[in-house]
Amino acid sequence: MSAVAASKGTAPNILAKDERFGHLAQLTTRLGDADLSTLLVYLVDQVDAGWLPALAEQFHVAGDEGWRLSQGERQRRELIKQSIHLHRSKGTRWSLQQVLATLALSGQISEWFEYAGKPYHFKIQIDLAARGIDAATLAALEAMINEYKNARSVLERLALVLSNRSAVPVLALATQAGELATVYPFQPESLAQRASLSVALALDGVETATVYPFQTTALRQQAPVTLGLAHVSVETVTLYPAA
């Protein structure tokens, strides 16, 4: 037994013999039985989830630096672990690509010299096949990009790509389908939709498309032949004036 271990074992006993230090001896024994694992907050994969917001603040990935876009505990732990590397390379293309990958966002970055654009401008295309997005999330995404890009660069366009595939053809006695599409600013220059052959005794379809300012210059839709005894279709397209 080492001298340190021996002193830990004998010190409480020695103190206990002195009535002045009896309570101190009891405290010393309790400290030896304490679980210190909860204090190891920098073991990010093991720390209690309640510590994660505080760690995000400490490592400067809270708020617009990724925390608002994180989904679930796993992504938040990964974001904290990557924080040092992200801040060392902040202002580079790599940091933007890395933070998108950490948050499970498949993004393609194109710099101005790759598409003959204005100097120091860039575009980002985000594939939303694995997750949806709303207005608040879009604002958080733009804020995060501005946090990690360099001060000289200008985000020219943030394009959102969403693919929805369904099996065709559709054969049924009755078919009812509805679709709601809302296109927010800075979108691709064209929006196309195709519907395959539907054969049914009754077909009822409702589609609503809302296009906000600075949107597509072309909106095309193709619907091949529909065969049926009854066919009801309603489509509404709203185009807001340019802001």
N, C-alpha and C positions, 0 to 999 in steps of 0.2 A: 504494500500500500504506500502511495506517495505521501510526502509530507503535507501537501495541500489537502488531499483526501482525508488524511488523519486529522488535520486541524478542523475540517468541516464536521467530522463526526464527534470530536471531543469538545469543541468550543461550546456548544449548547449545554453539554453536561456540566462543564466547569461553571458556566454562568448560572445554571439551575441551582447549584449548591449555595450561591449567594442570594439571599432573599431580596437584595436590591435589584438583581438582574433576572429574576425568575420570569417575568413577563417577556423580557427581551429574548430569553432563551426559547420561549414558545414561538415567538415571531420568526426567529431564525429557522426553526424546524419547519414552519409552514412555508417559508420561502423556498426551501429545498424541494418541496413537493409541488411547487407551482408549475403550470403548463406554460412554457415560454414560446410555444409554436405560434400563438396568436400575435406575438410581437414581431415575427419575421415577415413584415409587410412587403418587403422587396422581393420575396419569392412569389412573383405575380401569378404563377399557375396554381399556387396553393393558398394564397391569402384569402380570407373571408371576403365574399362579394361586397359586403358593406364598406370595405375600405377602398373599393375601386374609384368612386367619385373623388375622394381625397387624393388618391394617387394621380388621377387624371389632371387635377389642378396642379399638383406639384410638378408633373412632367410636361405641362403646357400642351395637353391635347384635349382639354375640356372645351365645351362650346363649339365654336366654328372650326376648330382645328381637328375635327373628326368625331367628337363625342356625340354631337347631335345626329349624325348619320349612322352611328353604330347600331347594330341590331343584335341584341342578346349579349349575354355575359362573355361568350367566347371571343366575339369581335372586340369587346372592350378590353379584355385582357391582352389580346394581340396588339391592339393600338397602343397600349401603355408600354408593352415590351419593345415596340418599334419606335417609340417616341424619340429616343436619343439619336438614332440613325436618321429619322425624318428631319430633325432640327439641324443636324450637321449638314445636310444636303438641301436645306430649305432654299427655295428660289431656283431649283433645277427641275428639269423634265423628269428626272428619276424620282424625286420626292413626290411629285404629283402622281406619277404612275404607281408608286409604291403605296401611297395612302389610299388610292382607289382600290388597289388589289387587297389591301388589309381590310377594307370595308365591303369586300365581295362585290365591287362594282367593276364590270368589264368596260374599260375605257380606252379609246384610241386617240392619241394626241398627235396633232399635225401642226408643225411650226410653219411660219410664213414662207420660208424658203423651200418648203416641200410642196406648196401648192401655188406659188407665185403670188402670194398675198402681200399686204402692206407690211413694211418692216416691223419686226418685233410683235406681230400679231400671231395668234394661234387659235386653233379650233380643237374642241374635244367632242368626241362622239361616245355616248354612253349607251350600252346595250342593257335594256331593262327586262330581258327575258326571264331573269331569276327573281326580280322584285319589282313592285310597282312604285309609283311616285305621285305625290300630290304637290299642291302649290307650296306648302310649307317646306317639304323636303327639297323641292327644286331651289328655293331660296337658300336653304342650308347648304346645298351642293355648290351653288355659285359663291357663297361666302367662304366655304372651305377652299375652293380653287384660288380665290383671291388671297387667302392666307398663305398658301404654299407656292404660288408663282412668284417670280421676281418682280420688283417694282416697275421695271421698264416694260415688261410684257403686257399685252392687252388681250383679254379674252374676246375674240371676234364673234364666236358662235359656240353655243352649247347645244349639240344636237342629241335628241333622245330617240333611240330606236327600240321599238317594241314589236315583236313578232308573235302572232297568234295563229296557230295552225289547228285545223280540225279535219277529221277524216271525211273524205268525199268518195262517191256521191252519197246523198241522203235519200233513202227510200222509206216512206212511212205513209200511214193513212192521214196523219195530221202533223204539221210542223209549225212551230211558233218560234220565232227568233227575234232577238232584240240586240241592239248594239249602241253604245254611247261612247263617242270619241270627243275628247276635249284636247285641243292643241294649244299649248302655251307659247310664249314668245321664243324667238331665235330657233325656229324649226327648219327642216330641210325645205328646199325650194319647190318640191312637188310632193303630193300625197296621192297614192294610187291604191285602189281596192278592187279585188276581183271576187266574184261569187260563182261557184261551180254549179253544175246542173242539179236541180232539185225536182224530184218526181213525187207527187203526193196528191191526195184527194183534196187537201186543204192546206194552204200556206198563208201564214200571217207573219209579217215582219215589220219591225219598227226600228228605225235608225235615226239617231240624233248626232249631228256633228257641229261643234261650236269652235270657231276659229277666232282667236283674239288678235290684236294688232301685230303687224310685222310678221305675217304668216306666209303661207305658201302662195306662190304665184300661179300654181296650177292645181286643180282638184279634179281628179278623174275617177270614175267608177264604171266598171263593166259587170254586167249581170247576164250570163248566157241564158238560153231558152229555159223557161220554167213551164212544166206541164202539170196540169192539175184541174180538178173540177172547180176549185175555188182558190182565188189568189188575192190576198189583201196585203198591201204594202204601204207603209207610211215613212217618209223620210223628211227630216227637218235639218236645214243647214243655215246657221246664223253666222254672218260675217260682220264683225264690229268695225267701225271706222278706224283709220289709222290715228294713233295718238299723236 
